[in-house]
Amino acid sequence: MYKVNLHTRISDIPASIWDSLCNSDYPFLRHAFLQALETSGSVGGNTGWQSLHALVTDADDVPVLVIPLYLKSHSWGEYVFDWAWAEAYQHHGLNYYPKLVNAIPFTPATGPRLGTSLPLSDAQALLPGILDQVLQECKASSWHCLFPEPDILQALSSAQIHSRLGCQYHWFNRDYTDFDAFLDRFTSRKRKAVRRERRKVTEQVITLHRLTGNSIQPAHLDQFYRFYQATYLKRGRQGYLSPAFFHQLHKHMANHMLLVLAENDNEPVAAALYFIGGDTLYGRYWGCLEHYNSLHFEACYYQGIEFCIEKGLRRFDPGAQGEHKIQRGFEPVPTGSLHRMAHPGFSQAVGDFVQEEHVLMEQQIEELRTWLPFRQPDAHDTTK
């Protein structure tokens, strides 16, 4: 009934078809976001990310399903770490790469990983077969679905498709009227620590400006990119993304963008770039030229929290990793990924590994919850 068409450029799939099937306020699945990655050279070429997007049509040749797919020759930029799996393959004389990834490049933000006009249960039933077909056609060792929504995670997990548990730290808006109302939930000591951090920024004569939409000018993006690259270069690396990527996003997705610009004596010194979804703020990119005490926390966390409160956004996902977020009110939340290994022996080994890891991760998440800065009984309040 269905035909799978693979496309090495998302521009070969009309934006009207892709976005109508996705029909989501999740900004990273938009056609414009994925096309900006390709046309800016951030994926494709020699980057190790080869687009292989799937467009599924029905018997009448009507598009019913789209899936963002990439053929990978490495594991960089994924934030679900499988380097040990690759080493195990190599040790046994097998090729782990290429592998097939259903993900948003460089974006460890949970969200939809397909768009469809079918009932979701029908799409979920089709997905394993579609991905296995693509897996065989491109002779990949495995496919991996990274940071999918919980319903996809639960529906596809099986003996052959292994579900892996992860952890991130998100902020939840419990109808706060302002930042002080949020801090009122903290213990006295933790509340004073946050206020001290924010005061240090002010004492360094730093002001912060929140710019959205068309108030973000091309010059702002050029300044941001200098900061973004400088932060990577301090670690001896280049940033994954090119200047053209950010400018193209602003051209097509300005209403989804928030830029926090920090100035010292009216001179820009740092910036953080966020993306705005329907009810969620996503913190994505940060950069600075010099170190300023507590500026990273202010630009990347506290400004985002204030924006969520002002705009009534329910959740703030500031990005991957970082247990230091907990003491600032970001709560440990489970994330997930799915993994299908073509080799039966390695499928069994990976399945055993993720089951053992799952138990340890659950224990870790519970332990991390005890680190939250909230007064009792708030510390164990899991209401979202």
C-alpha positions as CSV (number, residue, x, y, z in Angstrom):
1,M,0.0,0.0,0.0
2,Y,2.8,2.4,0.8
3,K,5.9,3.5,-1.1
4,V,9.1,4.8,0.5
5,N,10.9,7.6,-1.4
6,L,14.3,8.6,-0.1
7,H,15.7,12.2,-0.8
8,T,19.2,13.3,-0.3
9,R,18.0,17.0,-0.1
10,I,15.0,18.2,1.8
11,S,14.5,20.8,-0.9
12,D,13.3,17.9,-3.1
13,I,10.3,17.6,-0.7
14,P,8.1,20.7,-1.0
15,A,7.9,22.7,2.2
16,S,4.1,22.8,2.0
17,I,4.0,19.0,2.1
18,W,6.6,18.5,4.8
19,D,5.1,21.2,7.2
20,S,1.5,20.2,6.6
21,L,2.3,16.6,7.5
22,C,4.4,17.6,10.5
23,N,1.8,20.1,11.7
24,S,3.8,20.8,14.8
25,D,4.9,23.8,16.8
26,Y,8.2,22.0,17.5
27,P,10.6,24.4,15.7
28,F,13.3,21.9,14.8
29,L,11.1,19.7,12.6
30,R,10.2,22.5,10.3
31,H,11.3,22.3,6.7
32,A,13.0,25.7,7.0
33,F,15.2,24.5,10.0
34,L,16.3,21.3,8.2
35,Q,16.9,23.1,4.9
36,A,19.0,25.8,6.6
37,L,21.2,23.0,7.9
38,E,21.7,21.6,4.4
39,T,22.0,24.8,2.4
40,S,24.4,26.4,4.9
41,G,26.7,23.3,4.7
42,S,26.2,22.4,8.3
43,V,25.2,18.9,7.2
44,G,26.1,17.2,3.9
45,G,29.4,17.2,2.1
46,N,32.2,16.1,4.4
47,T,30.3,16.7,7.6
48,G,29.5,13.0,8.2
49,W,25.7,13.8,8.1
50,Q,24.2,12.8,4.7
51,S,20.5,13.6,4.4
52,L,18.3,10.7,3.5
53,H,14.8,11.9,4.3
54,A,11.9,9.5,3.8
55,L,8.7,10.6,2.1
56,V,6.1,7.8,2.2
57,T,3.1,7.9,-0.2
58,D,0.0,5.8,-0.3
59,A,-1.5,3.7,-3.2
60,D,-2.7,6.9,-4.8
61,D,0.7,8.5,-4.6
62,V,-0.5,10.9,-1.9
63,P,2.2,11.8,0.7
64,V,1.2,10.5,4.1
65,L,4.4,10.4,6.2
66,V,7.8,12.1,6.3
67,I,10.8,11.2,8.4
68,P,14.0,13.2,8.9
69,L,16.8,10.7,8.4
70,Y,20.6,11.0,8.1
71,L,23.3,8.5,7.1
72,K,26.2,9.0,9.6
73,S,29.9,8.2,9.3
74,H,30.6,9.1,12.9
75,S,28.7,9.8,16.2
76,W,29.4,13.5,16.7
77,G,26.6,15.9,17.3
78,E,24.1,13.4,18.6
79,Y,24.2,13.6,22.4
80,V,23.3,10.0,22.8
81,F,26.7,8.4,23.2
82,D,27.4,5.1,21.4
83,W,31.2,5.3,20.9
84,A,31.7,2.1,22.9
85,W,29.3,0.3,20.5
86,A,31.4,1.5,17.5
87,E,34.6,0.3,19.2
88,A,33.1,-3.1,19.9
89,Y,32.1,-3.5,16.2
90,Q,35.6,-2.5,15.1
91,H,37.1,-4.9,17.6
92,H,35.2,-7.8,16.0
93,G,36.2,-6.7,12.5
94,L,32.8,-5.2,11.6
95,N,31.8,-1.8,10.4
96,Y,29.6,0.3,12.7
97,Y,29.4,3.2,10.2
98,P,27.5,4.1,8.2
99,K,24.5,4.0,10.6
100,L,21.1,5.5,10.1
101,V,19.8,8.2,12.4
102,N,16.3,9.5,12.8
103,A,17.1,12.8,14.6
104,I,17.5,16.5,14.4
105,P,21.2,17.2,13.9
106,F,23.0,18.8,16.8
107,T,19.7,19.2,18.7
108,P,19.2,17.1,21.8
109,A,15.6,18.3,22.4
110,T,12.8,15.8,22.8
111,G,10.1,16.2,20.2
112,P,8.4,14.5,17.2
113,R,10.5,12.5,14.9
114,L,8.0,12.1,12.0
115,G,5.1,13.9,10.4
116,T,2.0,12.2,9.2
117,S,-1.6,12.5,8.1
118,L,-2.2,8.9,9.2
119,P,-3.6,8.0,12.7
120,L,-0.5,8.0,14.9
121,S,-1.1,4.3,15.7
122,D,-0.9,3.5,12.0
123,A,2.2,5.5,11.5
124,Q,3.8,3.9,14.5
125,A,3.0,0.4,13.1
126,L,4.6,1.3,9.8
127,L,7.7,2.9,11.1
128,P,9.8,-0.2,12.0
129,G,9.3,-1.7,8.6
130,I,10.1,1.5,6.8
131,L,13.3,2.1,8.8
132,D,14.4,-1.5,8.3
133,Q,13.8,-1.2,4.6
134,V,16.0,2.0,4.5
135,L,18.6,0.2,6.7
136,Q,18.9,-2.6,4.2
137,E,19.0,-0.3,1.2
138,C,21.8,1.9,2.5
139,K,23.7,-1.1,4.1
140,A,23.9,0.5,7.5
141,S,24.7,-1.3,10.7
142,S,21.9,0.1,12.7
143,W,19.3,2.8,13.0
144,H,18.8,5.1,16.0
145,C,15.9,7.4,16.9
146,L,17.2,10.1,19.2
147,F,15.1,12.1,21.7
148,P,11.6,11.0,20.3
149,E,8.4,11.9,22.0
150,P,7.3,9.4,24.8
151,D,4.5,7.9,22.7
152,I,6.9,6.9,19.9
153,L,9.4,5.7,22.5
154,Q,6.8,3.4,24.1
155,A,5.1,2.3,20.9
156,L,8.3,1.1,19.2
157,S,10.2,-0.4,22.1
158,S,10.5,-4.2,21.5
159,A,12.9,-7.1,21.7
160,Q,14.5,-5.9,18.5
161,I,14.2,-2.2,19.1
162,H,16.0,-1.3,22.3
163,S,14.8,1.7,24.3
164,R,17.6,3.6,26.1
165,L,17.0,5.9,29.1
166,G,18.7,9.2,29.5
167,C,18.4,12.3,31.7
168,Q,18.1,16.0,31.2
169,Y,17.2,19.0,33.3
170,H,14.1,21.1,32.5
171,W,12.3,24.0,34.2
172,F,8.6,23.9,34.6
173,N,6.3,27.0,35.0
174,R,3.9,26.4,37.8
175,D,2.0,29.6,37.1
176,Y,4.7,31.9,38.5
177,T,3.8,35.6,38.5
178,D,7.5,36.6,38.3
179,F,11.0,35.4,39.0
180,D,10.7,36.2,42.7
181,A,7.6,34.0,42.9
182,F,9.7,31.1,41.4
183,L,12.5,31.8,44.0
184,D,10.0,31.7,46.8
185,R,9.9,27.9,46.4
186,F,13.6,27.7,47.2
187,T,15.1,27.1,50.6
188,S,16.6,30.3,52.0
189,R,20.2,29.3,51.3
190,K,19.6,28.3,47.7
191,R,17.5,31.4,47.1
192,K,20.3,33.7,48.3
193,A,22.8,31.8,46.1
194,V,20.7,32.6,42.9
195,R,20.2,36.2,43.9
196,R,24.0,36.5,44.5
197,E,24.8,35.1,41.1
198,R,22.4,37.6,39.4
199,R,23.8,40.5,41.5
200,K,27.4,39.6,40.4
201,V,26.3,40.2,36.7
202,T,25.0,43.6,37.5
203,E,28.1,44.5,39.5
204,Q,30.2,43.8,36.4
205,V,28.3,46.5,34.6
206,I,26.6,44.0,32.3
207,T,23.2,44.6,30.9
208,L,21.1,42.0,29.1
209,H,18.6,42.5,26.3
210,R,16.0,40.0,25.0
211,L,15.4,40.4,21.3
212,T,12.8,38.4,19.3
213,G,11.6,38.3,15.7
214,N,12.6,41.1,13.5
215,S,14.2,43.1,16.4
216,I,17.1,40.7,15.9
217,Q,19.2,42.3,13.2
218,P,21.8,40.7,10.9
219,A,24.5,42.5,12.8
220,H,23.3,40.9,16.1
221,L,23.6,37.4,14.5
222,D,27.1,38.2,13.3
223,Q,28.1,39.3,16.8
224,F,26.5,36.1,18.2
225,Y,28.4,33.9,15.8
226,R,31.7,35.4,16.9
227,F,30.9,34.5,20.5
228,Y,29.6,31.0,19.5
229,Q,32.8,30.1,17.6
230,A,35.1,31.6,20.3
231,T,33.5,29.4,22.9
232,Y,34.2,26.3,20.8
233,L,37.8,27.4,20.0
234,K,38.6,27.6,23.7
235,R,38.1,23.8,23.7
236,G,40.2,23.4,20.5
237,R,37.2,22.7,18.2
238,Q,35.1,24.4,15.6
239,G,31.4,24.9,16.1
240,Y,29.2,22.5,14.1
241,L,27.1,25.3,12.5
242,S,28.0,28.0,9.9
243,P,27.1,31.7,9.9
244,A,24.7,31.2,7.0
245,F,22.7,28.7,9.1
246,F,21.7,31.4,11.6
247,H,21.0,34.0,9.0
248,Q,18.8,31.6,7.0
249,L,16.9,30.7,10.2
250,H,16.2,34.3,10.9
251,K,15.0,34.8,7.4
252,H,12.5,32.0,7.6
253,M,11.9,31.5,11.3
254,A,12.4,34.8,13.0
255,N,9.3,34.5,15.1
256,H,10.7,31.3,16.7
257,M,13.9,33.0,17.8
258,L,15.0,34.7,21.0
259,L,18.4,36.3,21.3
260,V,19.7,37.3,24.7
261,L,22.5,39.8,24.1
262,A,24.9,40.8,27.0
263,E,26.7,44.1,26.9
264,N,29.5,45.5,29.1
265,D,29.5,49.3,29.0
266,N,27.3,49.1,25.9
267,E,29.8,46.7,24.1
268,P,28.4,43.3,23.2
269,V,30.4,40.6,25.1
270,A,28.2,37.5,25.0
271,A,24.9,36.1,23.6
272,A,22.6,33.1,24.0
273,L,20.2,32.0,21.2
274,Y,16.9,30.2,22.1
275,F,14.0,28.9,20.0
276,I,10.4,29.2,20.9
277,G,7.9,26.4,20.5
278,G,4.2,26.3,21.3
279,D,4.5,26.0,25.1
280,T,8.3,25.4,25.4
281,L,11.4,27.5,25.2
282,Y,14.5,25.7,23.9
283,G,18.0,26.9,24.9
284,R,20.4,26.0,22.2
285,Y,23.5,28.1,21.6
286,W,25.8,30.3,23.7
287,G,29.1,32.1,23.3
288,C,31.3,34.8,24.9
289,L,34.7,36.3,24.2
290,E,35.9,36.6,27.8
291,H,34.9,35.1,31.1
292,Y,32.5,37.1,33.3
293,N,31.4,35.8,36.7
294,S,28.0,34.1,36.5
295,L,27.2,35.5,33.1
296,H,26.5,32.1,31.6
297,F,23.9,31.3,34.2
298,E,22.2,34.6,33.7
299,A,22.2,34.6,29.9
300,C,21.4,30.9,29.4
301,Y,19.1,30.1,32.4
302,Y,17.7,33.0,34.3
303,Q,16.8,35.1,31.3
304,G,15.1,32.1,29.8
305,I,13.1,31.5,33.0
306,E,12.0,35.2,33.0
307,F,11.0,35.0,29.4
308,C,8.9,31.8,30.0
309,I,7.1,33.5,32.9
310,E,6.4,36.7,30.9
311,K,5.1,34.8,27.9
312,G,3.3,32.0,29.8
313,L,5.4,29.2,28.4
314,R,5.1,26.0,30.4
315,R,8.5,24.5,30.0
316,F,12.1,25.5,29.4
317,D,14.5,22.9,27.9
318,P,18.0,24.4,28.2
319,G,19.9,21.7,26.4
320,A,21.8,18.5,27.2
321,Q,23.8,17.6,30.3
322,G,24.7,19.8,33.3
323,E,23.9,18.7,36.8
324,H,24.7,22.2,37.9
325,K,21.2,23.2,36.6
326,I,19.5,21.4,39.4
327,Q,20.5,23.9,42.1
328,R,19.0,26.6,39.9
329,G,15.6,25.0,39.7
330,F,15.9,22.7,36.7
331,E,14.4,19.3,37.4
332,P,15.8,15.9,36.3
333,V,13.5,14.4,33.6
334,P,13.9,11.1,31.7
335,T,14.7,11.3,28.0
336,G,15.0,8.4,25.6
337,S,16.3,6.9,22.4
338,L,15.6,3.8,20.2
339,H,18.2,1.5,18.7
340,R,17.9,-1.3,16.1
341,M,21.0,-3.3,15.4
342,A,21.1,-5.3,12.2
343,H,23.6,-7.8,13.6
344,P,21.7,-10.3,15.9
345,G,24.6,-10.8,18.3
346,F,25.2,-7.1,18.8
347,S,21.4,-6.6,19.1
348,Q,21.4,-8.9,22.0
349,A,24.4,-7.3,23.6
350,V,23.0,-3.8,23.2
351,G,19.7,-4.9,24.5
352,D,21.3,-6.3,27.7
353,F,23.4,-3.2,28.1
354,V,20.5,-0.7,27.9
355,Q,18.4,-2.8,30.3
356,E,21.2,-2.7,32.9
357,E,21.8,1.0,32.2
358,H,18.0,1.7,32.5
359,V,18.0,0.5,36.1
360,L,21.0,2.6,37.0
361,M,19.6,5.7,35.3
362,E,16.3,5.4,37.2
363,Q,18.2,5.2,40.4
364,Q,20.3,8.2,39.4
365,I,17.2,10.3,38.5
366,E,15.7,9.6,41.8
367,E,18.9,10.6,43.6
368,L,19.2,13.8,41.5
369,R,15.7,14.8,42.6
370,T,16.9,15.0,46.2
371,W,19.3,17.7,45.1
372,L,16.5,20.1,44.0
373,P,16.6,23.5,45.9
374,F,12.9,23.6,46.7
375,R,11.5,23.6,50.2
376,Q,9.8,20.4,51.3
377,P,7.4,19.0,50.2
378,D,8.1,20.8,46.8
379,A,11.4,18.8,46.3
380,H,9.4,15.7,45.3
381,D,6.6,17.5,43.5
382,T,6.5,15.8,40.0
383,T,3.4,17.8,38.8
384,K,4.2,19.2,35.4
